[in-house]
Amino acid sequence: MPRARKTPMIQIRTLILATLCLALNRVHADKNEKFIVRTRFKPDAVVYLNRGTELLEKGDRQAARANFEAALRVDPTIWPAYLNRAQIFAHEGKWELALQDCNAAMRLRPGFFRTAILRAEVNQHLGRDRESLVDLNLVISLHADDETDALAFSERAWLRVVSSDPSVYNSTGALADARQACRLNYWRKATYIETLAAASAAAGNFDDAVRYQGQAMNNGKLSPNEMKDAQDRLSRYKNHQALPRGKSG
């Protein structure tokens, strides 16, 4: 996600989980469509879904997956279970299975923008950068909200930096996207600032890349493993080396 992007998704970058903290009778949707699913799903399925979400937040992915699958057996229309299970498959590197679940969630709830962002990252891991770009372009064009837009801009910037597809790679566009992600997030998220550093290096602005990478590292939000990866990238930028293309992370 050459950034040795933290274990997929995230962390997508943890925003998927934050969006899917599903307490009973409380489900978040995009824009003004809040609380609309509480009467759609079968109550027993919602119980499994909530239990699975709590377990996923605690890091027990195996038990979480069992609960999501139980929810789907009770109610095959409960799309957040597909989306959460996709996150688990992505964490395990089972990209095709993750893609299948993203597609299922999109069919059932096409207006939930975070699904498209997750699918874009999954497709990037599968080497389908053009498909990733299509999803991210769509999300950005619809202007869901600042938080979602910032995530989509950062993901598109990263894709444009590391893609080996000349129709997707775009260092100038990546720089603009990364700056917009940081502005929308008020420069709080370390991973967005890291993406800006990577985009700056891709554009040949290595002094900026070093400065932004240092800013991300001083943010206080990176784990020890992330700090090691961040230090490796900082060394590259100091040596006037951009990140290698053709890898998703």
Residue pairs with C-beta under 8 A, 6 or more apart in sequence:
1 8
1 121
1 124
1 125
1 158
1 248
1 249
2 162
2 233
2 243
2 244
2 247
2 249
3 158
3 194
3 198
3 229
3 233
3 243
3 249
4 229
4 249
5 11
5 158
5 248
5 249
6 13
6 191
6 223
6 225
6 226
7 91
8 90
8 91
8 93
8 121
8 122
8 125
8 249
9 16
9 87
9 90
9 91
9 118
9 121
10 16
10 17
10 87
10 90
10 118
10 121
11 191
12 87
12 114
12 117
12 118
12 121
12 151
12 155
13 151
13 189
13 191
15 114
15 147
15 151
16 83
16 87
16 114
16 117
16 118
17 53
17 56
17 57
17 87
19 28
19 114
20 28
20 53
20 80
20 83
20 84
20 114
21 28
21 53
21 57
22 46
22 49
22 50
22 53
22 80
23 50
24 46
24 47
24 50
25 35
25 38
25 46
26 35
26 38
27 34
27 35
27 36
27 37
27 38
27 80
28 34
29 36
29 37
29 109
29 111
29 112
30 111
30 112
30 113
30 144
30 145
30 148
31 144
31 145
33 111
37 80
38 46
40 77
41 49
41 75
41 77
41 78
42 74
42 75
42 78
44 74
44 75
45 71
45 72
45 74
45 75
45 78
45 81
46 71
46 78
48 67
48 68
48 70
48 71
48 74
48 81
49 67
49 68
49 71
49 78
49 80
49 81
49 84
51 67
52 63
52 64
52 65
52 66
52 67
52 68
52 70
52 71
52 81
52 84
53 64
53 80
53 84
55 61
55 63
55 64
55 67
56 64
56 84
56 87
56 88
61 88
61 91
61 92
64 84
64 88
65 85
65 88
68 81
68 82
68 84
68 85
68 88
69 81
69 85
71 78
71 81
72 78
72 81
72 82
77 108
79 104
79 105
79 108
79 109
79 112
79 115
80 105
82 101
82 102
82 104
82 105
82 108
83 101
83 102
83 105
83 112
83 114
83 115
83 118
85 101
86 97
86 98
86 99
86 101
86 102
86 105
86 118
86 122
87 98
87 118
89 95
89 97
89 98
89 101
90 98
90 118
90 121
90 122
90 125
95 122
95 125
95 126
96 126
98 118
98 122
99 119
99 122
99 123
99 126
102 115
102 118
102 119
102 122
103 119
105 112
105 115
106 112
106 115
106 116
106 119
109 115
113 139
113 142
113 144
113 148
113 152
114 148
114 151
116 135
116 136
116 138
116 139
117 135
117 136
117 139
117 148
117 151
117 152
117 155
119 132
119 135
120 131
120 132
120 133
120 135
120 136
120 155
120 159
121 132
121 155
121 248
123 129
123 131
123 132
123 135
124 132
124 159
124 163
124 248
125 248
125 249
127 248
129 159
129 163
129 164
129 165
129 168
130 165
130 167
130 168
132 159
132 168
133 156
133 159
133 168
136 152
136 155
136 156
136 159
137 156
139 148
139 149
139 152
140 149
140 152
140 153
140 156
143 149
146 184
146 185
147 184
147 185
149 180
149 184
150 180
150 181
150 182
150 184
150 185
150 189
150 192
151 181
153 177
153 178
153 180
153 181
153 184
154 177
154 178
154 181
154 189
154 191
154 192
154 195
156 173
156 174
156 177
157 173
157 174
157 175
157 177
157 178
157 181
157 195
157 196
157 198
157 199
158 174
158 195
158 198
159 168
160 168
160 169
160 170
160 171
160 173
160 174
160 177
160 199
161 169
161 171
161 174
161 195
161 198
161 199
161 202
161 242
161 243
161 245
162 198
162 243
162 244
162 245
162 246
162 247
162 248
162 249
163 169
163 245
163 246
164 245
164 246
169 245
171 199
171 202
171 203
171 204
172 203
174 198
174 199
174 202
174 203
175 196
175 199
175 200
175 202
175 203
175 205
177 199
178 192
178 195
178 196
178 198
178 199
178 200
179 196
181 189
181 192
181 195
181 196
182 189
182 192
182 193
182 196
185 192
187 193
188 219
189 219
189 221
190 216
190 217
190 219
190 220
190 221
190 222
190 226
191 216
193 212
193 213
193 215
193 216
193 219
194 212
194 213
194 216
194 230
194 233
196 212
197 208
197 209
197 210
197 211
197 212
197 213
197 216
197 233
197 237
198 209
198 233
198 242
198 243
200 206
200 208
200 209
200 212
201 209
201 236
201 237
201 241
201 242
201 243
202 242
202 243
204 242
206 237
206 238
206 240
209 237
210 234
210 237
210 238
213 230
213 233
213 234
213 237
214 234
216 222
216 230
217 227
217 230
217 231
217 234
222 230
233 243
236 242
236 243
